[in-house]
Amino acid sequence: MTDISTDATGDHDAAGEGRAGGPAPPPLTPVPPARRRTAGEEARTLVAQTNVATLATLSDDGGPWASLVSYAALDDGSPVLFVSTLAEHGRNLDRDPRASLVVAEAARGSDPLAHGRVTLAGRVTRPTGDQEPVARAAYLASVPTASSYQGFGDFSLYVLQVERVRWVGGYGRMDSADADAYANAQADPVGDARGAITHLNDDHADALLIMAQALGGYPDATAARCTAADRYGLDLAVETPRGSAPARVGFAEPVTDKAGLRGAAVELTRRARAQP
């Protein structure tokens, strides 16, 4: 796979592969700008999709310790944890606030590393004042079974103050975000769009091909399938006589909920068919 560096830090996006694993063929016609989610938006979207993560803490000997935990998220995306000192990770947080949380997209298919995940790193604090009931309510809403042990003395509520974010969208797609970019981003209201993607590929392959030809820059495309969908547009995998290539087609307006994907895709199809 050929990677294209997007900045000096080494973050990159896959360029795709052409015939025999070579570079992807370039577009033949100008491609309209198509907005993508930022790393902060990608991270917030993943965090909003589940309540299970891997927590990494530091043991008393300084060694790393990873555990499976449940979590909630505050309005700014800060994860809320409710852990017991009977567990090693609870004792670790009580002694050393440094921690990181890995949230992974639910894997489907044979290759889990082809799916998205995000690492949130920072320090935990115990919520106080007005934040404490807000954090507790958020956790109970996300993990209702916690109501049965919320009064136990060995459990403590923590909020991870995110300092660094690293998002990986699969092979060759990754980026970083700082604390402000993460806190100020919003989760994509489309969320997990894999059902819509399957529907597009199974029932609307002709429309995807027209999009690739008229809007994606590949008038020589012979087939196209959708590989991702978000509030801003669709990612396509395009087949041409020159080889395979990725393409991005943007919606006329950002989608405000998952139900809006259908109308946005219909508008894309109409716009593509109207091209000379």
C-alpha positions in Angstrom: 0.0 0.0 0.0 1.3 3.4 -0.9 1.0 6.1 1.9 0.8 9.8 1.3 2.2 11.9 4.2 0.0 14.8 5.1 2.2 16.6 7.5 5.6 16.5 9.2 4.4 14.4 12.1 4.0 11.3 9.8 0.2 11.2 9.8 -1.0 9.9 6.5 -3.9 8.7 4.4 -3.8 5.8 2.1 -3.6 6.7 -1.5 -5.0 3.4 -2.6 -3.5 0.9 -5.0 -3.7 0.6 -8.8 -3.1 -2.4 -10.9 -0.5 -4.8 -9.5 -0.3 -2.9 -6.3 1.1 0.3 -7.9 0.0 3.9 -7.3 -3.7 4.6 -7.8 -4.6 6.1 -11.1 -5.3 9.9 -10.8 -8.7 11.5 -11.5 -9.2 12.4 -15.2 -11.5 15.4 -14.4 -11.5 18.1 -11.7 -13.0 16.9 -8.4 -15.2 19.2 -6.4 -13.9 19.8 -2.8 -15.4 17.2 -0.4 -15.2 17.8 3.3 -14.0 15.1 5.7 -14.3 14.7 9.4 -11.5 16.0 11.4 -9.5 13.8 13.8 -11.4 15.3 16.6 -14.8 14.5 15.0 -13.6 10.9 14.2 -12.6 10.4 17.8 -15.8 11.9 19.3 -17.8 9.7 16.9 -16.1 6.5 18.0 -16.4 7.4 21.7 -20.1 8.0 21.3 -20.7 4.6 19.6 -20.0 2.4 22.6 -19.4 2.3 26.3 -16.6 -0.3 26.5 -12.9 0.4 26.2 -9.4 -0.7 27.2 -7.9 1.3 30.1 -4.2 1.5 30.4 -2.7 2.5 33.8 0.6 2.3 35.6 1.2 -0.4 38.2 3.2 0.2 41.4 6.4 -1.1 39.7 5.9 1.3 36.8 4.8 -1.3 34.4 1.8 -0.9 32.1 -1.5 -2.5 33.0 -4.4 -2.8 30.6 -8.0 -3.7 31.6 -11.4 -3.8 30.0 -13.7 -1.2 31.5 -17.1 0.5 30.9 -17.2 4.3 30.5 -19.5 7.2 29.8 -18.7 10.5 28.1 -19.4 14.1 29.2 -20.6 16.8 26.8 -17.0 17.7 26.0 -16.1 14.0 25.3 -14.3 13.5 28.6 -14.6 9.8 29.6 -16.1 9.0 33.0 -14.9 5.9 34.8 -16.3 4.1 37.9 -13.7 1.7 39.2 -13.0 -0.3 42.3 -9.8 -0.6 44.3 -10.4 -4.3 44.4 -9.2 -4.2 40.7 -5.6 -3.4 39.9 -6.5 -0.5 37.6 -8.5 1.1 40.4 -5.5 0.9 42.8 -3.3 2.2 40.0 -5.5 5.3 39.3 -5.7 6.0 43.1 -1.9 6.2 43.2 -1.0 7.6 39.7 -3.5 9.6 37.6 -1.8 9.0 34.3 -3.9 6.9 32.0 -5.1 6.2 28.5 -8.2 4.8 27.0 -8.6 2.8 23.8 -12.0 2.8 22.2 -12.4 0.5 19.1 -15.1 0.3 16.5 -16.9 -3.0 16.6 -15.1 -5.3 14.2 -16.9 -7.1 11.4 -15.3 -9.3 8.9 -12.0 -11.1 9.2 -9.6 -8.2 9.8 -10.2 -6.2 13.0 -7.3 -3.9 12.2 -9.2 -2.5 9.2 -11.6 -0.8 11.6 -11.4 2.5 13.5 -10.0 3.1 17.0 -8.9 6.0 19.1 -6.5 6.4 22.0 -7.3 9.2 24.5 -4.4 10.0 26.9 -4.3 12.2 29.9 -4.8 12.3 33.7 -7.8 11.3 35.7 -9.4 13.5 38.4 -12.1 12.9 40.8 -15.1 15.1 39.9 -16.1 17.6 42.6 -18.7 20.3 43.0 -21.3 20.5 40.2 -19.4 18.1 38.1 -19.8 15.1 40.4 -23.6 14.6 39.9 -23.2 15.3 36.2 -20.5 12.7 35.9 -22.4 10.2 38.0 -25.6 10.6 36.0 -23.7 10.2 32.8 -22.1 7.0 33.9 -25.4 5.5 35.2 -27.1 6.4 31.9 -24.3 4.7 29.9 -24.0 1.7 32.3 -27.3 1.2 34.1 -26.1 -1.9 35.9 -23.8 0.4 37.9 -26.8 1.4 40.0 -26.5 -1.9 41.9 -23.0 -1.0 43.2 -22.8 2.8 43.1 -22.9 3.0 46.9 -20.0 0.6 47.5 -17.1 2.2 49.3 -14.4 0.6 47.2 -15.7 2.3 44.0 -14.5 5.8 42.9 -15.7 8.0 40.1 -13.0 9.5 37.8 -13.0 11.8 34.8 -10.2 11.4 32.2 -8.9 14.9 31.3 -7.9 14.3 27.7 -4.6 15.8 26.8 -3.8 13.9 23.6 -5.8 12.1 21.0 -4.6 9.6 18.3 -7.2 8.3 15.8 -6.6 5.4 13.4 -9.3 4.8 10.8 -7.9 1.5 9.5 -4.9 0.8 7.3 -3.1 4.0 6.2 -5.7 6.4 7.8 -4.6 8.2 11.0 -4.3 11.6 12.5 -3.9 13.4 15.9 -5.8 16.0 17.8 -5.1 18.1 20.8 -7.3 18.5 23.8 -9.1 21.6 22.5 -9.8 20.1 19.1 -11.3 17.0 20.7 -13.4 18.9 23.2 -14.8 21.3 20.6 -15.6 18.6 18.1 -19.0 16.9 17.8 -19.8 13.3 17.3 -21.1 12.6 13.8 -24.9 12.1 14.1 -24.7 9.5 11.4 -22.7 7.3 13.8 -22.1 3.7 12.6 -23.2 3.8 8.9 -22.3 0.2 8.0 -25.9 -0.7 7.4 -26.4 2.2 5.0 -23.1 1.3 3.2 -24.3 -2.3 2.7 -27.6 -1.1 1.3 -25.9 1.3 -1.1 -23.6 -1.5 -2.3 -26.2 -4.1 -2.6 -29.1 -2.1 -4.1 -27.6 1.1 -5.7 -24.4 0.1 -7.4 -25.5 1.9 -10.5 -25.9 5.2 -8.6 -22.5 4.7 -7.0 -20.9 4.2 -10.5 -22.5 7.4 -11.8 -21.2 9.3 -8.7 -17.7 8.1 -9.4 -17.9 9.0 -13.1 -19.5 12.4 -12.8 -18.4 13.7 -9.4 -15.4 11.6 -8.3 -13.2 12.4 -11.2 -13.3 9.0 -12.9 -15.4 9.1 -16.1 -13.7 5.8 -17.1 -14.9 4.0 -14.0 -16.5 0.6 -14.6 -17.6 -0.1 -11.1 -17.7 1.6 -7.7 -18.6 0.6 -4.2 -19.1 2.6 -1.0 -16.5 2.0 1.7 -17.5 4.7 4.2 -20.3 7.2 4.8 -20.4 10.2 7.2 -22.3 13.4 7.6 -20.2 15.1 4.9 -20.2 12.5 2.1 -19.2 9.1 0.8 -15.9 7.3 0.2 -15.8 5.1 -2.9 -13.6 2.4 -4.1 -13.5 2.8 -7.9 -12.5 0.3 -10.6 -11.2 1.6 -13.9 -9.2 0.1 -16.9 -6.2 1.9 -15.4 -6.6 0.2 -12.0 -8.3 0.8 -8.7 -8.6 4.1 -6.9 -10.3 5.8 -4.0 -12.7 8.7 -4.5 -14.6 11.1 -2.3 -18.0 12.7 -3.1 -19.4 15.3 -0.8 -23.0 16.0 0.1 -24.6 19.3 -0.7 -25.2 19.9 3.0 -24.0 18.1 6.1 -26.4 15.4 7.3 -28.0 16.1 10.6 -29.1 12.5 11.5 -28.7 9.0 10.2 -32.1 9.1 8.5 -30.8 12.0 6.4 -28.3 9.7 4.6 -30.9 8.5 2.2 -31.9 12.0 1.0 -28.3 13.1 0.7 -27.4 10.0 -1.4 -30.5 10.7 -3.6 -29.3 14.3 -4.1 -25.8 13.1 -5.0 -27.3 10.8 -7.6 -29.4 13.5 -9.1 -26.5 15.9 -9.3 -24.3 13.2 -10.9 -26.9 12.4 -13.5 -27.3 16.1 -14.3 -23.6 16.5 -15.2 -23.0 17.0 -19.0 
